[in-house]
Amino acid sequence: MEQSENDFSNELMGFVNGENFRAYQIMGAHQATKNGRSGFIFRVWAPKAQQVSVVGDFNQWEQPGLIMQKDTTGIWSLFTTQPQVGQLYKYNIKQADGREVFKIDPFAQRFEKRPQNAAILGDLLPHHWHDGLWRGRHKRSNYFERPLNIYEVHASSWKQHTDGSPYTIKDLTHELIPYLQRMHYSHVEFMPLMEHPLGASWGYQLIGYFAFCSYYGTPEDFQEFVERCHAANIGVLVDWVPGHFCRNADTLPYYDGTATFEYQDNQRADNPGWGTLNFDLAKPAVQSFLISSAMYWLETFHLDGIRVDAVSNMIYLDYGGRACQLNKDGSNRDLAGWSFLRKLNQVVKATYPQALMMAEESTADTKVTGMLAENSLGFDYKWNMGWMNDVLKFFEMDPIYRKDNLNLLTFSWMYRQTENFILPLSHDEVVHGKRSLMHKMWGDRYRQFAQLRTLYAYQMVHPGKKLLFMGSEWGQFLEWKYDHGLEWVDLNDPLNQKMQLFTKTLNEFYLANRALWEIDDQETTLEVIDADNTAETVLSFIRHGKRKKDFLIVAMNFTPVERRNFRIGVPYSGSYQEVLNTEMQEFGGTWVQHNIASQTEKVPFKQYQQSITTTLPAFGTLILQPEKIILRRRKIK
């Protein structure tokens, strides 16, 4: 369609004013027709540049290239018929100090494969989606009342080919999706899939905020992956990094020779901990750029949600111990970052109310989830880093000391209603010498597997949604390596096979039992039976669903001692059937048959008038379900 530069004046002004949230539709390079001629329109924001031109395959990269024109917004533009689809290009920028440099296109939607980083000309063709049933079903339902069990994946190290080359997203379409189905995960979450130049950053140092990483394939391939996931009833989530960016000189840093995307203050711009630069989130154009990026991924790829990485870096001036000037009132809140994240969630939710917005944030000083009117950041979920740290510390401990540290498991019960939590056992816990989850467990190999099963059982029965990093499902012993495939050879070992079967069974059990997810966000979902049994180091509690009869009784033994005739208080008289035992032989344990159904006795236990007895396996977890009960509750007064 023929168009003139003036057609987009409002959109361009909206970009620099921080109010254009689909800036990818006009910025960058797009095919266009002008005065009956077909070509490309290029647009780039470089307000302090002295001159900007386009260079590429179409002019043999000769300088100065095709000269662009700057408007009053600081955006440079050019229509030209010279380039062809598939050719490479960059911008040649004469910066504020007169120095000329090549820079990438910040809005490019395709890049050549690393280590090169020129953008590739060609618009993404419209995808004819066939996931209306999936999206419609989720639009009509309350996601807080649905199961959410996430398998976290690093795209290029889940599997590799025999020659060492990584799987592409096409390969993952054929192998990962069936695996997710077999293992009964509800969602897959990818570590960043945006263009990044260094694999060792795991994708967290980005250059292309609108480009699917060429190392993994094409954006069309990823659209097909998402559609196939939705057809298989699997949601797709992706990590996204709006706080900081790669500092490679030919990418975003000091784009026009001055602080463009980053802070003017070098102390605030520099992020030495990660070797990156921090976005100046107070700049309106930067807000347009980043929110447009989030909207692009949700809209173009039909993502079910985004996990925002490193939120603490954006909301605390002194994050990581960096030197800073505090606010006038002495507080350390980064008001610009706080306001940006609220704006991000407001914009996303206005268009995609069912998109899951998740935050990785490790403090309790700022309310992260909830309504914006509650003065929160407006996210749907927050990773519960405190739960993760406490629980892993407990499981690494010699059982002889656990009786004095049972509060590490129960402390999270006290604050579980303060936010909507995801319980993560993520990639961050299995690298940099921290050891794999399997390797963290105390004792010999058999006991490590037994405790790993109980760890996963505790994650599953604890209120909150779930996340497990790839390879952990079968107890990989070696740490994760970003440049190697997972140790699939482990599955030649019967114990690893049985561990994988246990995780599969546990995932299926979670999906089938409404008590584990239906009212996760309500106080009544958890009823404590006994959290004071430090002598035997056993926890017992109930998880409730909406309906009175939808509940599960959980008893967890964290020692290597079997507990016979173990008494558990129950809310109703009748019989209770064991429905999960982590120590069954098929899971790698020693039990060949389940406990028989337990009949209630009129023996008081704590606040309950009746109780049952059963046998708790060493390092084991039992889950019981009411079989035939009388739904009249009486408690001891």
N, C-alpha and C positions, 0 to 999 in steps of 0.2 A: 504494500500500500504506500502511495506517495506521501511523503511527510516533509515538513520543513523544520528547521532548527527551532522556530518559535513555537512549534506544537508542544514542546516539552518545557517551556519556561517555568510553568508552575511547579512541575515535578523537580526541576533542577533547584529552584528556590527552596522547595520543601526539603531537599536533601541537605543543603547547607544550614537549614534552620532546624534540623533534627526531627523532621516530621514526614519523611518519605521512607516508608518501610518496605517498599518493593523497588528499591533503587536499582537492583540488578536488571530490571526491565529496560532501563535507559542508559545506565553507566556501562563502561566496558566497550566491547565491539559487537555490533549487531548488524545483520543484513538489513538493508533498507533500499527504498527506491526514491529517487529525487529527480524531478524534472524528466521523468520517464526513463531514467538510467538506474540500473541495478548496481549496488556496491555495498560498502560498509560504512556505518557511522561509528566513530570512535569518540568516547568521552572519558575524561579522567580528571580527578580533583587534585590540583597542585597549585594552590592560590599564590604562593610566593615565588614560583618558578619564573625565570625570565623568558624562557621559550620551551615549548614542548613539541616534539615531532614523533611520527610513527615510522619505525624502521622494521624491515623484515625480509622474508624471502622474495617478496614482490619487487623490492628495489635493491636486491643483493646486499642488504644491510649497510648501504652507503649512507653516510652522514651528510647533511643534517637530517635527511629523510623528508617525509611529508609534513610540512609545517601546519600546526593546529592553531586555532583561534581561541582566545580566552574571553569569557563573558564576565559580567559584573559579579557573578557568584564565585569566581575563582576556578571554574570548570572549563577545561580546554576541550574543543571538539573539532571534528573534521569528517566530512563526507568525501569518499574517494571510490572510484571504480577500479582501481589498480589491483587490490588484493583479491585472492581467490580462496574459496573454502578449503581448509586443510593446511594453509600456509602458516608459518610461524611469524610472531611479531613481538616487539617490545616498544617501550617509550624511551626516546632519547630526551633527557631532561637537562636543560641548562638551568642549574639551580640558582638560588638567590645570590650566591657568591660568585657566579659565573662559571663554575665547574660543570662540565658535561658528564653525565652518567647514564648508563642504560638501567632502566627499572622495569620490573614486571608490571602487568596490568592487575591492579588489586581486585578488579571485578571479573577477571577471566574465569570462564566456566570449564576450560580445558587447558591442561599444560602438557608439554612433552615430558617424557619420563626422566626422572632424576638420574644423574646429577644436573642435567640441563633443566632450565626453567622458563623457556619462552612459552608464551601463550599460543594456543592454536585457534585459528579462525573457524567459526561455524557455530550457529545457534543449535541448541538442543531442540530436536523436533518434538512436537506434542506427543505425549504417550497416551494411548487409548487404554485407560485403566479398567480393570474388571474386578475391583475389590469393593464394590458398592455394598455388598452384603456385610462384609467385615466392618466397614466404616459406619454403616447404618446401625448395626447392632451395638457398636460401642458408643455411638452418639446418643442412643436411647437409654443407656444404662449408666449407673453410678460406678465409676472405676474404683472408688474406695471400698465398694462391696464386692469387688471381683478379685479372683486370685491374681497375684503378680509374683512370678517366680522366674528370675532373670538369669540367663547364662551369659556371662561376660566373655567377650572374644576379642583377641587381637588378630586382625584379619590375615596377616601374612605369616603368623606362626601357629595357627591352629593345626594346619597340616602343610607339608611341603612335598613336592614331587621327588622322585628318587634321585634326580640330578641336583637337588638342593634348591631349585627354584620355588618361590612361594606359590601357594594357591591364589588364583585370581577370584574375583567375585563370581565369575561364571562357574569355577570349580566348586566354590562354596554353595552355590545354588544347587548343584547336583548332590553334594555330600553333606553339607552342614544342615540343610533344612530337614532331610530325612532323619538325621541324628537327633535334632531338636525334638522331632515328633516322637521318636522311639524313647527318648529320655523324659518326655512329658514336661518340657519347659513351656511356660506361657509366652516368654519374650526372649529375644536375643538383644544384647547391648554391645555395640562395637566401640572400642577405643577409637579415637578420631579417625574419620575417613576422608577429611579434607586434605588438600594438597600440602605436603610437608617434605622438606628436602633431606631430612636425616632420619633414618629408621631408628637410630638409638634414642630419639626423643619420644618414641612410641606413638607419634602423631600429635604430641602436645605442644609442638612449636610450629605453628602454621604459617604458610605464606598465601595460600589460596582459599579464602573464606567462602568462595562460591564454586569451588571445583572439587569434584570427586577425584581422589588421588589416582593419578594415572598408573601408579605402581600396581594398583589393584584391578584396573580395567577401565571401562568407560562409564559415564553417567547412565547411559541406556542400560548397561548391564546391571547396574545397581537398582534401577527402576524395576527391572525384571525380577531381581532377587526379592525386593520388597513385595511385589505382587504375588510371587510364589509363596512367600511366608504367610501372607494374609489368607491365601487359599488353603493353607495348612493350619489355619487358626493360631498363628504365631505373630506376635507384635514385634516391631523393630524400633529400637532405640539407638541413639548415637551420642557419643560424647562431643562436646563443643567447648571451645576455649576463647571466651571474650575478654579475658583479663590481661593477657600478655601475648606477644607474638615473636616470631623468629627475627633475630637481629642481623641476618645476612644482608650485606650492604646493598645488594642489587634487588632487594625485595621492598618491604614497607618502610624500614627505618629512614627517618629524616628525608621523606620522599621528595620534597621540593627544595631541600637544602636547609630547611628549618624543621622544628618540631611540628610535624603534620598529624600523624596518628598518635604520637606519644606526647607525654608531658613536656612542657617547656623547661621545667625544673629538672635538671639532670638527676638529682637525687631521687625524685619520684618516678622518673622514666626508667631508670636502671633497675633491673631485677637480677642481681648477681647470683641468687640462689639457683635460678634456672637458666641463667645465661641468656635472658630475653629482655625485651622492652615492654613496659606497661602501657596499655592504651590510656589516653586521657579521656576518661569517660564523661567528663564535663563538656566536651566539645560537641555541639549539636551534629556536625557532619559525621563524627565518629559514632554517635548514637545511631544515626541513619544507616551507616555502613554495617554495624554489628547486628542491629535488629533486622535489617534486610537480609543478612546472612541466615539468621535463625528462620525467618519466614521462607527463604528460598529452600532450605532443606525440608521444612515441613510441607511446603506446597509442591515442590518439584518431585519429591521422593515419597510422599505420603507417609512420612515417618509418624510413629505413634507417640514419640516423645523425644526430648533432648535432656541430657544430663549436663549441667553447667559445671565445668571443672574449676577448682581453685577459687571458690567464692570468697574465702577468707582474705585472699590476696586483694580482692576488690573492695571489701567493706571495712578493713582496718588499716589505718595509716601506718601503724607500726608492725604490720604483719611480718613474721619471721625475724623479729628483732631489729628491723632496719631503722636507721635514724630518720626522724621525721619531725615536722612541726605540728604539734597537736592543735586541736581546735581551741578557740578562745576560751571555751568553758573547761578546757583541760581534757575533754573526751577524745577518744582515738578513732571514732567512727569516720570512715571516708564517706562523706556526704554525697559526693559525686557518684561513687560506685553504688552506694545504697539506693540513690534515686534512679540510677540507670537500670538496676535489676528490677525494681518495681515497675518502671516503664516497660521494660522488656516483657515481663509477665502480663502486664495489662494489655499490651498490644497483641501478644500471642493469643491470650485467652479470648479476646474480642472476636477473633476470626476462627480460632481452633480451640473451643472450650474443652474438647476431649483430649487434647495433646497433654501428655504427662510432662510436666516441668519439674526436673529433679536437680538438687543442689548437692555438691560435695562441700561440706562446711563442717569444720571440726570443733567449733566453740559453742557455748550456750549463751553468749552475750547478746545475740540478735535473734529475734524470732524470724525464722526462715519460711515456714509453711503457714498456710491459712489465708484468709481474705485480706486484701490490701487495706480494707477499712480497719483491720485489727492492728495496723501499723507493722505488719510483717513484710517480708520481701515478696510474698505472693506465690511461692513455689507450692507444688502439690506434695512433694516428698523431699526429705533430707536424709542423706546417708548418716546412719547412726555410728559414728566413728568411736564414740565412747563405749558402746556395747561391744564392738569388735575388739577394741584394745583390752577391755576387761576380761572378756570371755577367753581370748587367746592366752592371756596371762595366766588365767586359771588352768587351762588345759595343758600348758607347758610345765605346770607345777608338779612336783612329786606328790602323789596322793596323800602322803602322811601329813602334809601341810594344808590340804584343801579344807579340812574341817574348820580351820580358822579363817578361811578366805571365801566362804560360801557367798558372802555379800558381793563378791565380784560378779556372780551370776544374777543376783537379785536386785542389785542397785538400779539397773535399768527399768525394773518394774515401777520404781518410784517416779520416774520422769517420762514414762512412755506416752503420756497424754499431752506432753508439752509441745510436741510436733508430730507430724505424720512421717513415720520413719520407714526407711529401707534398711534391712540388716545386711551389710555387705561383708562378704569374705572375698575380697577383690585382689586384683593384680598387685596392688601396693604391698600386700602382705606376703608375697612369695618371691621377692627379688632382693637384691642388695644385701645378701647374707642373712636375711630374715628366716630363710629356710622355707620349704613347702609346708602346707598345712599338715601333711602326713608326718613330715620330719619334726614338726613342733611337738607332736604328741609324746608323752612320757612313756618310757619302758621299751620292751622288745617289740619286734615287728608285729606279732599277734596282738599285743596290747595296744599298739599304736592304731591298728585298724579298728579295734573295738572302741577306742576313745574317739576316733574320727567319726565313726557312725553315730556315737552319742552327741558329738559336737554338731553334726548336721541335723540330728533329730531336735536338738535344743533350738537351733536356728529356725527350724520349721514350726515348732510349737510355741515359740515366743511371739507375742504380738508384733506385727510389722511385716512388711513385704520382704522378699528374699532376693539375694544375689550371690552367685558362686562363680568364681573364675574358672575358666576352661582348664582341664587336666586334673582339677581338684576332685572331680566327681569319681575318679577311680583311685585316688590317692597317689598321684605321681609323687615320687620321692625327691627328684631333683628340682631345684629352683627353675622357674620359668626363664627362658632365654628368648629375647625378642627376635633374634636372627636365626633361630632353629625351630623346627616343628616340635610339637609336643611328643612326649615319650610314649607313643602308641605301642611300642614294643612291650611296655609294661603289661599289656593285656594278654600276653602269652602266659602270665603268671596267674594261677587260679585265684589267689587272694585279691589281686587287682580286678579280675573279672567279677568276683563276688562283691567287691566294693562298688563297682559300677552298677551292678544289679541292685544293690541296696539303694543307691542314689536314685535310680530309675523308679524303684518301688516307692521310695519316700516322696518323690515328686508326684507320682500318680496318687498317692494317699492324700497329699496336700490338695490337689485339684478336686478330689472326690469328697472332701470333708469341709462343709461350709463353716464349721466352727473355727477353722483355722484362718479364715479370711473374710467372713461375711460382715463382722462388726469389729474389725481390727482397730478402728479409730474410736471405739467407745470403751468407757471404763469397765463396763460389765462383761467384756470379752474374757477377762482373766479373773479367776477366783482362786485364791491361795488356800490350799489345804494345809500344808506344813512347809514353812521356809526356815524353821528353827532346828531342824534335825542335824546339828553339826556333828554329833557323836558318830552317826553312821554316814554322814555326808550324802544325804538323800533329799531331793526336792520332790514335792508332789503338789499338783495344782490342776485346775480345770480350765479348759478353753470352751467358751460358749458361742453358739450361733444365735440367730434371731429367734428361732423356735425353741420352746422349752426343752424338747427332747433332743435337740442338736447340741450335744456337748461331748467332750472327750476328757478322760481322766489320764493324767500323765504322771508317771513316777520315774525318777532318774537317779541312778546309782553311780557316783563318781569315784568309787573305790574298787580295788580288785577283789573285794569280798562279796560272795553271794549272800543275799539277805532272805532267809526262809521265814515263812509265816509273818511276812511283813504286813503291818496293818496300815490301811489307808481309809480315812474318813470319806464318806460319799453322801451326796445330797438327798438321794431317794432310795427307798428300800426296793429290793429286787435282785436281779442278777446282772453281772457285768462281764463282758466277753473281751478277751485280749485280742486286739486287732493289729498290733504291731509289736514286735520284739526284735530289738537290734542285734540280739545274740543268736538268731537262728542260723543253722548250719549253712543254708543257702546264701547267707550274707557274709560268711566267713567266721561265724561263731561256732559254738559247740552244742547248742540246743537242737535236738532233733524233733521236738514237738512243743507246742504252745502249752502254757498254763491252762488248766481247765477253767471253765466259767466260774466266777466267784459269786457266792450268794452272800447277801448282807446279813450281818448279825446285829443284834441290839446291844452292841458294845460301843459306848460313846468314844469319840475321838475328836479332841479339840471342840469346835463348835457344832459338830455333827452328832446326831443321835444314833446313827448306825455306821457300820464300817465293814470293810472286807479284808481278807488276808490273801496274799499271793506270794510268789517267790520272785525276788528281783535278781536278775543276773548280774554278775560282776561287770563293772564298767558298762552296764546296759541300761536301756530305756524301755519301759513298757508303756503302751497306750491302750487304754480300755474304753470300750463303748457300752452304753447301756443296752441291755438286751431285752429284759422284761422288768420294767420298773413301774412303781406307783408314783405318779407325778404330784405328790403332795410332800412339800418340804417342811421339815421341822428341825429347828436348830436348838441346841442347848442354850438356855437363857443365862 
